[in-house]
Amino acid sequence: MSRYELTVKKCDECDAVWAATSAPSRETFVQFQLLLDILGETELDTPYEVIEQL
């Protein structure tokens, strides 16, 4: 079970993610897997909502 629920903007081509409230740019992204690693979670265990495809 996950400790987090994420709402992000995610690029399908490169798996970059941005906070739902930030404007996508080269300076504000993080790789989705790196974010999950930092949180100690896996993609299968962490519910996330993609609110905008880029």
N, CA, C and O atoms as a GROMACS GRO file, in nm:
protein
  216
    1MET      N    1   0.084  -0.119   0.000
    1MET     CA    2   0.000   0.000   0.000
    1MET      C    3   0.089   0.125   0.000
    1MET      O    4   0.190   0.132   0.070
    2SER      N    5   0.050   0.220  -0.077
    2SER     CA    6   0.128   0.342  -0.092
    2SER      C    7   0.097   0.442   0.020
    2SER      O    8  -0.012   0.444   0.076
    3ARG      N    9   0.196   0.522   0.048
    3ARG     CA   10   0.178   0.632   0.145
    3ARG      C   11   0.144   0.762   0.074
    3ARG      O   12   0.116   0.862   0.140
    4TYR      N   13   0.146   0.762  -0.059
    4TYR     CA   14   0.130   0.884  -0.136
    4TYR      C   15   0.022   0.867  -0.243
    4TYR      O   16  -0.002   0.756  -0.291
    5GLU      N   17  -0.040   0.976  -0.278
    5GLU     CA   18  -0.127   0.981  -0.395
    5GLU      C   19  -0.080   1.100  -0.476
    5GLU      O   20  -0.082   1.214  -0.429
    6LEU      N   21  -0.037   1.075  -0.599
    6LEU     CA   22   0.026   1.178  -0.680
    6LEU      C   23  -0.069   1.228  -0.789
    6LEU      O   24  -0.142   1.150  -0.850
    7THR      N   25  -0.066   1.358  -0.812
    7THR     CA   26  -0.134   1.418  -0.925
    7THR      C   27  -0.027   1.494  -1.002
    7THR      O   28   0.030   1.591  -0.952
    8VAL      N   29   0.001   1.449  -1.123
    8VAL     CA   30   0.113   1.504  -1.199
    8VAL      C   31   0.076   1.526  -1.345
    8VAL      O   32  -0.023   1.473  -1.396
    9LYS      N   33   0.157   1.605  -1.410
    9LYS     CA   34   0.158   1.614  -1.555
    9LYS      C   35   0.272   1.523  -1.599
    9LYS      O   36   0.382   1.531  -1.544
   10LYS      N   37   0.247   1.436  -1.697
   10LYS     CA   38   0.347   1.336  -1.734
   10LYS      C   39   0.361   1.330  -1.886
   10LYS      O   40   0.261   1.326  -1.958
   11CYS      N   41   0.484   1.327  -1.932
   11CYS     CA   42   0.513   1.311  -2.074
   11CYS      C   43   0.520   1.161  -2.105
   11CYS      O   44   0.602   1.090  -2.046
   12ASP      N   45   0.437   1.114  -2.196
   12ASP     CA   46   0.437   0.972  -2.232
   12ASP      C   47   0.565   0.929  -2.302
   12ASP      O   48   0.605   0.813  -2.292
   13GLU      N   49   0.628   1.020  -2.372
   13GLU     CA   50   0.747   0.985  -2.449
   13GLU      C   51   0.871   0.968  -2.363
   13GLU      O   52   0.952   0.880  -2.389
   14CYS      N   53   0.887   1.052  -2.262
   14CYS     CA   54   1.012   1.047  -2.184
   14CYS      C   55   0.991   1.023  -2.035
   14CYS      O   56   1.090   1.016  -1.961
   15ASP      N   57   0.868   1.010  -1.989
   15ASP     CA   58   0.835   0.987  -1.848
   15ASP      C   59   0.879   1.099  -1.755
   15ASP      O   60   0.900   1.076  -1.636
   16ALA      N   61   0.894   1.219  -1.809
   16ALA     CA   62   0.917   1.336  -1.723
   16ALA      C   63   0.785   1.371  -1.657
   16ALA      O   64   0.679   1.356  -1.717
   17VAL      N   65   0.792   1.417  -1.533
   17VAL     CA   66   0.671   1.459  -1.463
   17VAL      C   67   0.691   1.596  -1.402
   17VAL      O   68   0.803   1.637  -1.371
   18TRP      N   69   0.581   1.666  -1.387
   18TRP     CA   70   0.577   1.798  -1.324
   18TRP      C   71   0.465   1.798  -1.224
   18TRP      O   72   0.367   1.724  -1.238
   19ALA      N   73   0.478   1.879  -1.121
   19ALA     CA   74   0.368   1.898  -1.026
   19ALA      C   75   0.248   1.948  -1.103
   19ALA      O   76   0.261   2.023  -1.199
   20ALA      N   77   0.130   1.907  -1.060
   20ALA     CA   78   0.008   1.945  -1.130
   20ALA      C   79  -0.010   2.096  -1.137
   20ALA      O   80  -0.077   2.146  -1.227
   21THR      N   81   0.048   2.167  -1.043
   21THR     CA   82   0.031   2.312  -1.038
   21THR      C   83   0.142   2.390  -1.107
   21THR      O   84   0.136   2.513  -1.111
   22SER      N   85   0.242   2.321  -1.161
   22SER     CA   86   0.352   2.394  -1.224
   22SER      C   87   0.342   2.388  -1.376
   22SER      O   88   0.282   2.297  -1.433
   23ALA      N   89   0.402   2.486  -1.440
   23ALA     CA   90   0.408   2.489  -1.585
   23ALA      C   91   0.523   2.399  -1.630
   23ALA      O   92   0.634   2.413  -1.579
   24PRO      N   93   0.498   2.308  -1.723
   24PRO     CA   94   0.607   2.222  -1.772
   24PRO      C   95   0.718   2.303  -1.836
   24PRO      O   96   0.694   2.389  -1.920
   25SER      N   97   0.839   2.273  -1.793
   25SER     CA   98   0.956   2.334  -1.854
   25SER      C   99   1.076   2.243  -1.831
   25SER      O  100   1.068   2.149  -1.752
   26ARG      N  101   1.184   2.270  -1.899
   26ARG     CA  102   1.305   2.190  -1.884
   26ARG      C  103   1.365   2.204  -1.744
   26ARG      O  104   1.438   2.116  -1.699
   27GLU      N  105   1.336   2.312  -1.676
   27GLU     CA  106   1.394   2.338  -1.544
   27GLU      C  107   1.313   2.279  -1.429
   27GLU      O  108   1.364   2.268  -1.318
   28THR      N  109   1.189   2.240  -1.455
   28THR     CA  110   1.102   2.199  -1.343
   28THR      C  111   1.059   2.052  -1.346
   28THR      O  112   0.973   2.014  -1.268
   29PHE      N  113   1.116   1.971  -1.433
   29PHE     CA  114   1.072   1.832  -1.440
   29PHE      C  115   1.160   1.741  -1.355
   29PHE      O  116   1.270   1.778  -1.315
   30VAL      N  117   1.109   1.623  -1.328
   30VAL     CA  118   1.185   1.514  -1.267
   30VAL      C  119   1.141   1.387  -1.339
   30VAL      O  120   1.026   1.374  -1.378
   31GLN      N  121   1.233   1.294  -1.355
   31GLN     CA  122   1.196   1.166  -1.415
   31GLN      C  123   1.105   1.091  -1.319
   31GLN      O  124   1.131   1.087  -1.198
   32PHE      N  125   0.998   1.032  -1.371
   32PHE     CA  126   0.899   0.966  -1.289
   32PHE      C  127   0.961   0.858  -1.200
   32PHE      O  128   0.930   0.851  -1.082
   33GLN      N  129   1.048   0.775  -1.256
   33GLN     CA  130   1.109   0.668  -1.177
   33GLN      C  131   1.196   0.725  -1.065
   33GLN      O  132   1.198   0.669  -0.955
   34LEU      N  133   1.267   0.834  -1.091
   34LEU     CA  134   1.348   0.896  -0.987
   34LEU      C  135   1.259   0.947  -0.874
   34LEU      O  136   1.293   0.930  -0.757
   35LEU      N  137   1.148   1.008  -0.907
   35LEU     CA  138   1.053   1.055  -0.805
   35LEU      C  139   1.006   0.938  -0.719
   35LEU      O  140   1.003   0.949  -0.596
   36LEU      N  141   0.969   0.827  -0.783
   36LEU     CA  142   0.924   0.711  -0.708
   36LEU      C  143   1.036   0.654  -0.621
   36LEU      O  144   1.012   0.614  -0.507
   37ASP      N  145   1.159   0.651  -0.673
   37ASP     CA  146   1.273   0.604  -0.595
   37ASP      C  147   1.294   0.690  -0.471
   37ASP      O  148   1.318   0.639  -0.362
   38ILE      N  149   1.286   0.821  -0.488
   38ILE     CA  150   1.302   0.914  -0.376
   38ILE      C  151   1.195   0.889  -0.269
   38ILE      O  152   1.223   0.895  -0.150
   39LEU      N  153   1.073   0.861  -0.314
   39LEU     CA  154   0.962   0.835  -0.222
   39LEU      C  155   0.965   0.694  -0.164
   39LEU      O  156   0.892   0.663  -0.070
   40GLY      N  157   1.050   0.607  -0.221
   40GLY     CA  158   1.056   0.469  -0.177
   40GLY      C  159   0.934   0.389  -0.220
   40GLY      O  160   0.891   0.298  -0.149
   41GLU      N  161   0.880   0.423  -0.334
   41GLU     CA  162   0.758   0.360  -0.386
   41GLU      C  163   0.785   0.297  -0.522
   41GLU      O  164   0.892   0.316  -0.581
   42THR      N  165   0.688   0.222  -0.572
   42THR     CA  166   0.693   0.168  -0.708
   42THR      C  167   0.572   0.219  -0.783
   42THR      O  168   0.473   0.261  -0.723
   43GLU      N  169   0.580   0.214  -0.915
   43GLU     CA  170   0.467   0.262  -0.997
   43GLU      C  171   0.342   0.180  -0.972
   43GLU      O  172   0.231   0.233  -0.976
   44LEU      N  173   0.358   0.053  -0.947
   44LEU     CA  174   0.243  -0.034  -0.924
   44LEU      C  175   0.176  -0.007  -0.790
   44LEU      O  176   0.056  -0.029  -0.776
   45ASP      N  177   0.252   0.042  -0.692
   45ASP     CA  178   0.198   0.064  -0.558
   45ASP      C  179   0.149   0.206  -0.534
   45ASP      O  180   0.078   0.232  -0.437
   46THR      N  181   0.186   0.298  -0.620
   46THR     CA  182   0.153   0.438  -0.598
   46THR      C  183   0.046   0.484  -0.695
   46THR      O  184   0.070   0.494  -0.815
   47PRO      N  185  -0.074   0.511  -0.644
   47PRO     CA  186  -0.176   0.563  -0.734
   47PRO      C  187  -0.137   0.704  -0.781
   47PRO      O  188  -0.097   0.788  -0.701
   48TYR      N  189  -0.149   0.726  -0.908
   48TYR     CA  190  -0.123   0.860  -0.958
   48TYR      C  191  -0.224   0.892  -1.066
   48TYR      O  192  -0.275   0.803  -1.134
   49GLU      N  193  -0.250   1.020  -1.079
   49GLU     CA  194  -0.346   1.067  -1.178
   49GLU      C  195  -0.272   1.157  -1.274
   49GLU      O  196  -0.208   1.254  -1.233
   50VAL      N  197  -0.279   1.126  -1.401
   50VAL     CA  198  -0.221   1.212  -1.504
   50VAL      C  199  -0.329   1.308  -1.546
   50VAL      O  200  -0.430   1.267  -1.603
   51ILE      N  201  -0.309   1.436  -1.519
   51ILE     CA  202  -0.413   1.534  -1.549
   51ILE      C  203  -0.393   1.601  -1.684
   51ILE      O  204  -0.484   1.666  -1.736
   52GLU      N  205  -0.274   1.584  -1.741
   52GLU     CA  206  -0.247   1.646  -1.870
   52GLU      C  207  -0.139   1.566  -1.942
   52GLU      O  208  -0.030   1.546  -1.887
   53GLN      N  209  -0.167   1.520  -2.060
   53GLN     CA  210  -0.066   1.453  -2.141
   53GLN      C  211   0.010   1.558  -2.219
   53GLN      O  212  -0.051   1.649  -2.277
   54LEU      N  213   0.140   1.547  -2.221
   54LEU     CA  214   0.222   1.645  -2.292
   54LEU      C  215   0.282   1.587  -2.416
   54LEU      O  216   0.354   1.656  -2.488
   0.00000   0.00000   0.00000
